[in-house]
Amino acid sequence: MTIPEAASGLDWRRDQRGAVLVLGVFMGACMVGLLWYLAGIGDAIIHRERLQEAADAAAFSSAALHARGLNLIVLVNLIMACILGVRVTLKAVEVALGIAVLFCSIVPGLQPLAAVCTEGIQAVQSAINATRAPINQTLSALSKSQKAFAALVPAAAAAGSAQVGSRYRPLVRSALAASPQSLTGLPVVEDSVDHLCSEAGQSVLGLLEMALPSGLQTPAAKRVFDKVEGVVGKIVASGGAFFCELGSGAATPPDLGAETQQLAEQGCAREQDERRRAGNASQFDVAQCRRDKQAEAERRVHSNAPARVGSGAGMTPKKIAPGWQNGVDAAQLNAIALGSGAALQAGADGVRAGAWSQAPAPRGAAGAEQGFAQAEFFFDCQGRWSSASCNGPGASELSLWHFRWRARLRRCNAGFSALAQVEGSAALIRAALSGSPMDSNPRLVRELEAAAQQGVIH
C-alpha cells in the first residue's frame, strides 16, 4: 500500500534538515579541545608567573636577611665603640683635669679651681678602676655574639626563603634561595682593637663636657674647658692604648711637651710683667722660669700611673673579609622555585579528550616547572670599593660602621643562572633543612649526592 505525498506532508528524500548535526558533532569535539587548549595556556601563564614570583620573593628575602644581618653587626660594632667610649671619655676627662690644674695655677683668679680639679682626677680614676672589668666583659660578649650572628644568618635566610616560598602553594611546591659561598657565613672577619679604640675616641668630644664634675660647671670652668678642649680632642681623636687600655701603643699618658711649653711661657710672661710693675724684674731669669714651670707641668700631667693595657683578645669588632666587595660572587643569592605538575595536567587532559585520543598526555617542556631568580646584598655607596665613600682607602674599613647594607634583585647572569648550580644549592639547602637521619631518608641521600656531583659540596 502506498501513502500519498499529500497525506505525509514530508518528502524525506528531499528533506535536508539536521544534516549539519553530523558536522556539528565533529566541530563540537574540536571546540572542546580548543577551549581546553586555551584554558591550558592560561593555566600555564598563571603557573609560570607564580613560579617567577616565588623565585623572586625567595631570592630577595634571602638577600634582605643577609643585609639585615650585616646591619646588625654594624649595630654591635657601634655599641662596642660607645661602651669603650665611656672609658676613653673618663681617661680624657682625667687628662683634661690635669691640664686644667696647670692652667688654673697660671691664670690669676683661677687658683681655687686647681684643688677642685685635683679632687676630680681622683674621682675619675676611681670610676675607671670600677668600670674596667664590666667594660672588658661586655666587649668580649658582644664580639662573641657577632660571630654567632655571622654563622647563623645564612641558615636563617635559607629557612626564611623556604617559608616565603610556602606562601605560593599549591601552584608552587617549594622555593629556596642560597649561594654556595654564603653557606659558610657572612663575609666578616676580626678587626683590630686599635680600630675600635679609634672609633671610640671620635665620640669623646661630644661627651667630654657632659662628663665634667658638677663642681666645674661654672663660667670660669667653661673658659678653662674651651682652652683644653682642643688639646685633649686632638689627642683622643685617634684613640690610643692609654685611653682605651687595650691594643697596641704606649701605656703612659700622651706627650704634651708642646702644650706644657706653651703654658710655661705664658706663666713666665705673666710673672715677668708682675715683677716689672713691682720694680724687681732685673733679677728674674726668664729661661730658668720656663724650664722650672715646664718641668712642673710635665710632673703634674704624668703623675698618673701608667694604664693597665691589655691585648684586647676576644674583644675585637668585625670588618668585611679581604677581597670582598660589591658585586662579587659571594654576594649573590640564587633562588629556584619548583612548580606542581598537577596544576598543568587539566589542560592536557582536556585537549586529549577533545581529540578522542587515548594516548598519554604530553609532558611539559624541560624547566617548565622551575623558576629562577637572583638577588644580591650590597653596601650602598658610590665609587670604587676602596674609595672614601665606600669601604675607605687602606685599612679604614668603613662598611661595617654604617647602616647602609641593602638588598636588590638582579637579572640572572652567566655563572649564576646555570641550572646545575641553582639546583645544587637548593638540593643542599633541602638536605640541610631536613631533620631526618640519612639512613632513613633515601631522598636526603640522593639530594646530597646530587649536590656533591654538581660541585656545591665536596
Wavefront OBJ file of the C-alpha trace (Angstrom):
o trace
v 0.000 0.000 0.000
v 1.426 3.411 -0.889
v 0.980 6.579 1.145
v 0.212 9.691 -0.829
v 2.673 12.587 -0.515
v -0.097 14.957 0.482
v -1.020 12.730 3.413
v 2.518 12.514 4.814
v 3.252 16.217 4.274
v 7.017 15.453 4.094
v 9.346 14.250 1.419
v 12.049 12.621 3.486
v 14.037 12.013 0.327
v 14.396 15.748 -0.213
v 14.407 16.945 3.421
v 17.933 18.306 4.439
v 17.110 19.495 7.969
v 19.560 18.208 10.617
v 22.300 17.500 8.103
v 24.597 19.980 9.897
v 24.251 17.930 13.057
v 26.777 15.441 11.753
v 29.295 18.200 11.095
v 28.378 19.832 14.430
v 29.278 16.716 16.353
v 32.788 16.777 14.952
v 33.112 20.571 15.302
v 31.854 20.386 18.891
v 34.604 17.983 19.761
v 37.133 20.305 18.162
v 35.727 23.270 20.112
v 36.025 21.338 23.366
v 39.665 20.646 22.575
v 40.234 24.291 21.627
v 38.637 25.576 24.832
v 40.713 23.217 26.946
v 43.748 24.267 24.952
v 43.063 27.925 25.758
v 42.422 27.051 29.401
v 45.686 25.138 29.472
v 47.553 28.149 28.076
v 46.000 30.365 30.753
v 46.913 27.896 33.472
v 50.477 27.706 32.142
v 50.809 31.522 32.120
v 49.479 31.824 35.671
v 51.644 28.913 36.769
v 54.711 30.485 35.229
v 54.004 33.880 36.799
v 53.554 32.309 40.213
v 56.792 30.361 39.783
v 58.689 33.533 38.939
v 57.061 35.459 41.762
v 58.015 32.720 44.226
v 61.609 32.634 42.970
v 61.897 36.448 43.105
v 60.421 36.582 46.603
v 62.694 33.824 47.883
v 65.809 35.405 46.388
v 65.030 38.905 47.639
v 64.044 37.747 51.129
v 67.308 35.833 51.453
v 69.368 38.836 50.293
v 67.409 41.150 52.601
v 68.123 38.915 55.589
v 71.827 38.897 54.710
v 71.780 42.708 54.558
v 69.949 42.893 57.875
v 72.498 40.558 59.398
v 75.332 42.843 58.321
v 73.462 45.887 59.621
v 73.078 44.040 62.915
v 76.841 43.539 63.053
v 77.209 47.277 62.338
v 74.945 47.975 65.306
v 77.030 45.774 67.591
v 80.230 47.480 66.357
v 78.758 50.870 67.262
v 77.588 49.624 70.650
v 81.086 48.325 71.358
v 82.551 51.712 70.390
v 80.082 53.506 72.675
v 80.860 51.221 75.603
v 84.584 51.650 75.135
v 83.936 55.365 74.641
v 82.902 55.545 78.304
v 86.428 54.547 79.324
v 88.011 56.830 76.741
v 85.876 59.706 77.986
v 86.900 59.097 81.592
v 90.567 58.987 80.607
v 90.138 62.135 78.537
v 88.468 63.878 81.467
v 91.408 62.819 83.631
v 93.878 64.335 81.197
v 91.714 67.432 80.772
v 91.601 67.950 84.535
v 95.381 67.601 84.681
v 95.796 70.310 82.070
v 93.177 72.416 83.846
v 95.216 72.230 87.052
v 98.187 73.686 85.205
v 96.107 76.382 83.548
v 94.411 77.347 86.825
v 97.749 77.647 88.587
v 98.935 80.167 85.972
v 95.861 82.336 85.312
v 95.207 84.812 88.140
v 91.873 84.303 89.869
v 91.511 80.631 88.944
v 93.817 79.170 91.596
v 90.906 77.906 93.777
v 89.785 75.682 90.910
v 93.078 73.794 90.971
v 92.092 71.956 94.174
v 88.685 71.075 92.724
v 90.357 69.682 89.590
v 92.738 67.595 91.703
v 89.811 66.034 93.565
v 88.121 65.424 90.244
v 91.157 63.496 88.983
v 90.970 61.158 91.950
v 87.236 60.595 91.460
v 87.674 59.867 87.753
v 90.463 57.383 88.450
v 88.185 55.545 90.878
v 85.478 55.367 88.214
v 87.974 53.967 85.695
v 89.013 51.222 88.113
v 85.399 50.352 88.919
v 84.301 50.074 85.274
v 87.363 48.312 83.880
v 86.164 44.714 84.321
v 82.495 45.294 83.273
v 83.543 47.082 80.105
v 86.006 44.351 79.111
v 83.471 41.602 79.804
v 80.780 43.367 77.805
v 83.103 43.877 74.837
v 84.028 40.191 74.892
v 80.371 39.116 74.986
v 79.423 41.425 72.117
v 82.321 40.185 69.990
v 81.183 36.576 70.515
v 77.619 37.497 69.630
v 78.852 38.880 66.292
v 80.414 35.517 65.485
v 77.123 33.799 66.245
v 75.194 36.239 64.039
v 77.626 35.758 61.159
v 77.292 31.970 61.359
v 73.513 31.786 61.798
v 72.246 34.451 59.387
v 72.794 32.440 56.136
v 70.954 29.426 57.573
v 68.173 31.687 58.838
v 67.997 33.342 55.397
v 67.653 29.929 53.722
v 64.894 28.938 56.131
v 63.216 32.305 55.590
v 63.261 31.884 51.812
v 61.644 28.450 52.213
v 58.948 29.989 54.391
v 58.308 32.689 51.781
v 58.068 30.023 49.090
v 55.429 28.129 51.066
v 53.056 31.077 50.663
v 52.740 30.330 46.950
v 51.292 26.851 47.346
v 49.630 24.891 45.817
v 50.876 26.092 42.430
v 54.429 26.177 43.787
v 55.637 23.188 45.755
v 58.658 24.935 47.286
v 61.074 27.794 46.725
v 64.565 28.108 48.156
v 67.408 30.595 47.841
v 71.081 30.152 48.693
v 74.607 30.614 47.499
v 77.368 28.039 47.925
v 79.678 30.810 49.134
v 77.243 32.242 51.684
v 76.632 28.914 53.389
v 79.929 29.357 55.240
v 78.650 32.528 56.963
v 78.544 36.261 56.436
v 81.691 37.762 54.850
v 83.141 39.197 58.063
v 86.453 38.699 59.854
v 88.043 40.033 63.020
v 89.063 43.692 63.046
v 91.654 45.231 65.372
v 91.137 46.682 68.829
v 93.056 49.760 67.662
v 90.298 50.463 65.114
v 87.668 50.075 67.817
v 89.646 52.450 70.027
v 89.855 54.971 67.196
v 86.075 54.861 66.663
v 85.518 55.246 70.407
v 87.894 58.212 70.530
v 85.977 60.073 67.839
v 82.873 60.173 70.054
v 84.643 61.630 73.074
v 84.454 65.324 72.237
v 80.675 65.323 72.455
v 80.733 63.554 75.825
v 83.704 65.309 77.364
v 81.874 68.418 78.545
v 78.939 66.358 79.837
v 81.300 64.193 81.897
v 82.917 67.086 83.764
v 82.253 67.098 87.538
v 79.438 69.311 88.744
v 81.923 71.490 90.609
v 83.376 72.573 87.279
v 80.081 73.631 85.681
v 80.816 77.337 86.101
v 81.621 80.177 83.668
v 85.256 80.164 84.786
v 85.457 76.406 84.284
v 83.914 76.871 80.859
v 86.789 79.119 79.853
v 89.248 76.521 81.094
v 87.459 73.772 79.226
v 87.457 75.760 76.000
v 91.200 76.162 76.417
v 91.978 72.480 76.927
v 89.261 71.014 74.680
v 91.307 71.380 71.526
v 94.357 69.814 73.161
v 92.533 66.797 74.573
v 90.379 66.323 71.479
v 93.410 66.218 69.240
v 94.966 63.524 71.434
v 91.984 61.192 71.799
v 90.585 61.549 68.262
v 92.878 58.783 67.073
v 92.343 56.602 70.136
v 95.371 55.154 71.832
v 96.246 52.426 74.292
v 96.430 54.882 77.188
v 92.802 55.946 76.712
v 91.351 52.521 75.795
v 93.634 50.346 77.948
v 93.511 47.898 75.032
v 95.526 47.225 71.908
v 98.975 48.340 70.899
v 100.734 51.515 71.937
v 102.303 53.075 74.992
v 100.597 52.755 78.359
v 101.883 56.148 79.515
v 99.916 59.418 79.268
v 100.231 61.257 75.937
v 103.152 63.555 75.265
v 102.078 67.121 75.976
v 105.518 68.678 75.592
v 104.394 71.400 73.207
v 101.344 72.220 75.317
v 103.294 72.344 78.602
v 105.928 74.521 76.993
v 103.270 76.956 75.833
v 101.712 77.074 79.295
v 105.154 77.619 80.895
v 105.891 80.522 78.526
v 102.540 82.121 79.317
v 103.092 81.742 83.068
v 106.605 83.173 82.981
v 105.453 86.085 80.842
v 102.776 86.978 83.386
v 105.239 86.615 86.264
v 107.752 88.855 84.470
v 105.072 91.511 83.927
v 104.182 91.434 87.612
v 107.865 91.849 88.599
v 108.218 94.769 86.218
v 105.280 96.513 87.816
v 106.849 95.792 91.220
v 110.251 97.095 90.035
v 112.304 93.915 90.641
v 112.393 92.375 87.169
v 116.161 92.749 86.783
v 116.946 89.594 88.739
v 114.272 87.479 87.046
v 115.667 84.646 84.847
v 113.025 84.022 82.181
v 114.783 80.963 80.724
v 115.105 79.290 84.122
v 111.473 80.104 84.885
v 110.355 78.385 81.676
v 112.404 75.294 82.480
v 111.055 75.096 86.018
v 107.425 75.572 85.032
v 107.663 73.120 82.149
v 109.185 70.516 84.468
v 106.387 71.137 86.976
v 103.776 70.895 84.202
v 105.157 67.594 82.931
v 105.268 66.240 86.501
v 101.618 67.110 87.049
v 100.429 65.700 83.716
v 102.436 62.485 84.028
v 101.726 61.985 87.725
v 99.165 59.284 86.948
v 100.249 55.658 86.942
v 100.606 54.008 83.531
v 97.399 52.446 82.225
v 96.926 48.711 82.535
v 96.848 47.960 78.810
v 95.513 44.556 77.767
v 95.857 42.775 74.453
v 92.163 43.060 73.652
v 91.979 39.415 72.578
v 88.357 38.384 72.142
v 87.115 41.983 72.247
v 87.589 42.893 68.601
v 84.887 44.319 66.326
v 84.269 42.904 62.865
v 85.199 44.057 59.373
v 84.466 42.849 55.847
v 86.541 39.901 54.693
v 89.545 40.747 52.479
v 88.741 40.555 48.797
v 85.007 41.084 49.332
v 83.337 43.997 47.564
v 80.027 44.864 45.975
v 79.069 42.519 43.153
v 81.340 39.581 43.996
v 80.095 36.009 43.696
v 79.723 35.622 47.463
v 77.144 38.434 47.487
v 74.826 36.686 45.001
v 71.844 34.621 46.141
v 70.250 32.159 43.699
v 66.655 31.007 44.054
v 64.785 28.103 42.488
v 61.019 27.585 42.667
v 59.576 24.139 41.920
v 56.064 24.030 40.494
v 53.320 21.450 40.826
v 52.796 19.432 37.659
v 49.227 18.600 38.655
v 48.268 22.234 38.155
v 49.043 21.940 34.433
v 47.518 18.491 33.896
v 43.898 19.612 33.482
v 44.577 21.433 30.231
v 46.448 18.489 28.743
v 43.657 16.065 29.716
v 41.048 18.326 28.099
v 42.998 18.523 24.848
v 43.346 14.745 24.824
v 39.580 14.315 25.409
v 38.762 16.748 22.631
v 40.993 14.767 20.257
v 39.296 11.465 21.261
v 42.753 10.165 21.994
v 43.762 7.503 24.485
v 47.448 8.425 24.273
v 49.160 9.677 27.441
v 49.025 13.429 27.983
v 52.155 15.164 26.705
v 54.661 16.269 29.322
v 55.679 19.879 29.669
v 58.930 21.227 28.325
v 62.078 20.818 30.381
v 62.315 23.539 33.011
v 58.637 24.482 32.693
v 58.081 23.628 36.361
v 61.102 25.598 37.623
v 61.550 29.307 38.208
v 64.894 31.016 38.754
v 65.873 34.355 40.272
v 68.992 36.106 41.513
v 69.437 38.764 44.196
v 72.387 40.284 45.984
v 73.189 42.159 49.178
v 75.485 45.179 48.890
v 76.835 48.240 50.704
v 75.008 51.282 49.373
v 77.738 53.686 48.265
v 79.186 55.336 45.184
v 82.556 54.933 43.553
v 85.078 52.165 43.904
v 85.023 49.879 46.897
v 88.248 51.406 48.219
v 87.018 54.994 47.855
v 86.286 57.222 50.840
v 82.522 56.986 50.191
v 82.556 53.169 50.360
v 84.810 50.991 52.468
v 87.560 53.579 52.586
v 91.156 53.574 51.380
v 93.757 51.376 53.002
v 92.744 49.870 56.327
v 89.915 52.307 57.039
v 87.217 49.599 56.869
v 84.151 51.835 56.950
v 81.467 49.480 55.619
v 80.722 47.810 58.969
v 80.378 51.146 60.749
v 77.400 52.475 58.735
v 73.816 51.220 58.328
v 73.864 51.174 54.537
v 73.557 47.475 53.693
v 70.777 46.852 51.179
v 69.297 44.073 49.001
v 68.145 44.093 45.385
v 67.051 41.736 42.622
v 69.296 41.215 39.617
v 68.974 39.598 36.243
v 70.231 36.049 36.305
v 73.700 36.375 34.807
v 76.184 33.882 33.468
v 77.590 31.722 36.200
v 74.539 32.035 38.416
v 71.611 31.194 36.164
v 73.099 27.798 35.384
v 70.590 25.132 36.300
v 73.173 22.865 37.880
v 74.432 25.447 40.328
v 70.993 26.682 41.311
v 69.576 23.186 41.719
v 72.702 22.149 43.575
v 72.255 24.994 46.044
v 68.614 24.095 46.514
v 69.478 20.431 46.996
v 71.989 21.317 49.659
v 69.505 23.531 51.481
v 66.758 20.926 51.310
v 69.200 18.445 52.758
v 70.262 20.837 55.495
v 66.679 21.686 56.445
v 65.639 18.050 56.606
v 65.606 16.715 60.136
v 65.514 13.011 59.260
v 68.536 10.735 59.675
v 70.314 9.891 56.463
v 69.906 6.158 56.812
v 66.093 6.518 56.938
v 65.772 9.217 54.300
v 66.768 7.995 50.826
v 65.660 11.299 49.293
v 68.096 13.180 51.543
v 70.894 10.888 50.412
v 70.029 11.438 46.746
v 69.952 15.220 47.150
v 73.296 15.239 48.928
v 74.789 13.102 46.185
v 73.381 15.434 43.536
v 74.817 18.439 45.363
v 78.206 16.765 45.530
v 78.149 15.898 41.822
v 77.311 19.492 40.922
v 80.176 20.878 42.976
v 78.104 22.528 45.692
v 79.682 20.363 48.411
v 82.907 18.403 48.353
l 1 2 3 4 5 6 7 8 9 10 11 12 13 14 15 16 17 18 19 20 21 22 23 24 25 26 27 28 29 30 31 32 33 34 35 36 37 38 39 40 41 42 43 44 45 46 47 48 49 50 51 52 53 54 55 56 57 58 59 60 61 62 63 64 65 66 67 68 69 70 71 72 73 74 75 76 77 78 79 80 81 82 83 84 85 86 87 88 89 90 91 92 93 94 95 96 97 98 99 100 101 102 103 104 105 106 107 108 109 110 111 112 113 114 115 116 117 118 119 120 121 122 123 124 125 126 127 128 129 130 131 132 133 134 135 136 137 138 139 140 141 142 143 144 145 146 147 148 149 150 151 152 153 154 155 156 157 158 159 160 161 162 163 164 165 166 167 168 169 170 171 172 173 174 175 176 177 178 179 180 181 182 183 184 185 186 187 188 189 190 191 192 193 194 195 196 197 198 199 200 201 202 203 204 205 206 207 208 209 210 211 212 213 214 215 216 217 218 219 220 221 222 223 224 225 226 227 228 229 230 231 232 233 234 235 236 237 238 239 240 241 242 243 244 245 246 247 248 249 250 251 252 253 254 255 256 257 258 259 260 261 262 263 264 265 266 267 268 269 270 271 272 273 274 275 276 277 278 279 280 281 282 283 284 285 286 287 288 289 290 291 292 293 294 295 296 297 298 299 300 301 302 303 304 305 306 307 308 309 310 311 312 313 314 315 316 317 318 319 320 321 322 323 324 325 326 327 328 329 330 331 332 333 334 335 336 337 338 339 340 341 342 343 344 345 346 347 348 349 350 351 352 353 354 355 356 357 358 359 360 361 362 363 364 365 366 367 368 369 370 371 372 373 374 375 376 377 378 379 380 381 382 383 384 385 386 387 388 389 390 391 392 393 394 395 396 397 398 399 400 401 402 403 404 405 406 407 408 409 410 411 412 413 414 415 416 417 418 419 420 421 422 423 424 425 426 427 428 429 430 431 432 433 434 435 436 437 438 439 440 441 442 443 444 445 446 447 448 449 450 451 452 453 454 455 456 457 458
